[in-house]
Amino acid sequence: MNRKPTATTAAGVTSSSSVFGAPCWVSLMTRDLRAAQDFYGAVLGWEFRPARLGEEFSVALEDGNPVAGIGALASALQVAVAWTPYFAVQDADQTAARIRERSGTVAVGPVGFVVGRGALAADRDGAVFGIWEGQLLSGWETWRAAAPAWLRLQTRDAFEAAIFYGEVFDWACGRPGCCDVEYEGDEVVLRSAGHVVARLSSGALEAAPDPAVRPRWEVHFPVRDVDARVAAARLHGGTVIQHEPGAHATLRDPDGGLFTLTARTTAE
């Protein structure tokens, strides 16, 4: 069933229908919510408040502004600890069907929450992502413009992946609110309302034993001092996967979640 798109309300709340296809949130599902809050609070300076999704979810705040979500994995869910991007959709059931039709996998959902419906899925190469239908974070337009997080898909073939995601999310369809896609060199660049919100890059190895080089969505957090955050991560039980001093670093938190820090001056 198609739902009529709704625009941003007077209260500053945005519907997923009005920005369909755009990344709308990033979230970490972890085994120990308190330990994850302690780690990311120490490394990134985040504070936390309860989320409307329930007591097992929290919203990370930087300087009082929402940055990301952290939730506790249900014991029955056999999914890896990972940072996951969510994409806004008009109809979660329809989008889930599109994913399956194109040989992707829907692992969980769509599941109903107080403010919307979500699902976890994977593309044909195994990169995990989420979909969200419903109300977005209050002040989401500010979240997007401030770019507290941006995304890069490391995949086998960026152009093939762009076709998959374009068909699933109606990228470059020409309808008001859709995302624009451009090809820059060997990358596919995704823009929403003029903002670069994701890049798709080729070169990942499908069967690689190292999860850092398998197809996956990388979540990047711009920071002012990459090296200081790397030192803090080591001090609090994190692992450094890759570090280019002053520029960027890929880290693993104590529970196994991979994330990337990028110098704020060079981030999109």
N, C-alpha and C positions, 0 to 999 in steps of 0.2 A: 504494500500500500504506500503510495507516495504521499508525502506531507507537504503542505504549503510552506515555502520558506518564510521565515520571519526575520525582521531586521532587528538591529540593536534597540532595546527598549529604553524608555525614558530613565529607568533606574540604572542604566549603564551596563545591563546584562545582555550579552550577545548569544544568539542562538547558533548552534552548529550549522543550521541550514543556510545562514547568511554568509558563511565563509567556508563552504563545503570544499573538501579536498586539501585544506591547509592544515599543517601541524597546529594543534591547539593546546597541547600540554605534554609534559614529560613526567614519567613516574617511575619510581623504583619499588619493586616488590621484593621484600627481604624477609628473612626468617626471624629476625629480632628487631622489632621496631625501635625500641629504646636504644639498643646498641648502634643502630644506623643513625639515629638522631644525634647521638654523642659523637660519632665519627664525623659526620658532615657538618655538625656544628663547630667542631674543633678545626676542621680543614678549611671549610668555606665560610665560616662565620654565620651560618644560618641559625635562625630561631624557628620555632615551630608552633603552630596552632592546630586545633582539631579541624578536620575536614567534615563537610556535610555528608560524605559518603558513609560515615560510621566511625565507631571508636577505634577501629583498627587502621584508620587512615589519618594522615596529617599533612598539612601544607607547610612547605619550607618557605621562610621569609628572609629576604636580604634587604636591609634598610627599610623594613616594614612592607616591602613589596613581594607578592607571591612569585616564587621561582620555579618550584617543582612540587610533586607529591611523593610521599613515601608511605607505603602500606605494608602490613604484615601478611605474608603468604598463609593462606589456609592450609592446615596440615594435609588435607586431602588432595591439594593441587600439586601435581608432579611437574612443576615448571622451574626453570633455572632462575636464580637471582640475577636480575638484569635491569638496566635502565631501558625504558621502552617509550618511544614516541607515540602519541595518539593523534589521529587525524579526524577532523570534523567531517561528519557525513549527515545527509538529509534523512536517510532511512537505514538503520543498522541492519535490518533483515535483508534488504535489497543489496546492500554492500557486501554482507557476508555471502550471499548467493553469488555475487560477481567474483569474489575471491575464489570460491570453490570451483566455479565454472572455468577459471583460468589456471587451474591446477595448484592454487594456493591452499592453505590449511587454516581452518578456524578451530582453534584449540579450546577456547572458553567463550561461552555466550552465543548471542547477545544476552546480557544479564541486566535486569532492571535495577536502578537505584532511585533515590528520592528525586534527583534532578535530571535524570536521563538514563540512557542505556549504552552499555559498552561491551566490547568483545576483544579478545586477544587472537591474533592471527599470525601467519607466517607466509612470506611470498614463496615463489617456486624454488628459490635457492636456500630457503630456511631462515631468512632474516625476519626477526619478530617485530611486529608493530601492533598498535591498538587502533580501534575505531570508537568514536564517541558521537552519539546522537542526543541532542538536548541542550540544556543550558550550560554555557561556558563560564569560566571563572569571572567573577565580578571585576570589571576593569580590564577585560582581556585585551582590548585594543592597545592599552598601555603596555601590557605584558609583551605583545607582539612587537611593538615599536621599540621597546627597550632591549629586545633580544637577550633575555636572561639565559636563554639556551638556544642553540641552533644545531642542525642535524646534518650528518653526512652518511649516506648509504655506501658502504664498501661492498661491492658486488662483483660477480664475474663479468657482466656486460652491462654497462650503465644504460646503453640505448635500449637493450632488450628489457631491462628493468623499468625504464621510463614508460614503455608501452604497457607493461603489466599495471603499474600504478596509475598511469593515465586513464586506462580503461576502467579501473576500479573506482577511482576518485573523480572522474570527469575533469582531469586537468586539461587546460587549453581547449575547452569546449565552446568558448565564446559566450556563455551565459554570464550575466552579472554576478560578480563575486567569485568566479572561478580563478584558479591559480594559473599563472603563465609559466611556460616552459621555454627555456632557451638552451642552445648547445654552444658551449664555450670550450673549444679544444677537445679534450677527451672527457669532459664532464657535462652532465646535464644539470642545469641550474633552475631551481624552483623559486618563483616569486609570488608573494601574496600581497596585494595592494602596494606593489612596488618594493616590498621588503624581501631580501634574500632570506628564505626560511629553510632551505635544504639544498644539498648538492649530492648528486649521484656519481660515484667514481668507479671505474673498472679496476680489476686486478686482484680481487679477493679469490682465495682458493677454496673451492667447495668442500674438499675432503681434508683440509688441513687440521692437524691435531690441536693447534694453538687457536683458541677462540678469538684471539685478537686479529687473526688474518682470515677467518672464515667470513662469509657474507653476513653482515649485521648492520644495524643502524647505530651509528656512533652519536652519542649525546655530548655536545661540547658546551662547557660553561666558561664564558669569558671572565677573567680575573685580572686584577691589577698587578699581581706579583706571582707569576707561575712558580718560581723557584721556592718562594716562601711556603706556598701551598704544598709543594712536593715534599718539603722537609716536614711539614705538619702531618702529611699523610703517612710518611714513614714512622714518625713518632707515635702515631695512634694506630698502628697495625696494618696500614695499607701497603701495597706492593707497587713499585714503579715498573711499568712494562716498557715504556719508551719515554725519553726526556730530552728535548732540545732546549738547553738553558735559555731562559728569557722569552721563549716562544710558545712552546706547547708541551704537554705531557699526557700520556695515557696511563691511567692508574687503575688498580683493582682494590676495592674496599675489602675489609676483613671477611665479608660474607661472600665475596666473589664477583660483585657487581663492577663492570668495567665502565669508566667514564673518562672524558678528555677535558683537560684545562687548556684554554687558549688565551694568550695575552690580549687584553681588552683592546689595545691599540691596533691589533691586526685582525680582530674578529669582525665578521660581517655585521 
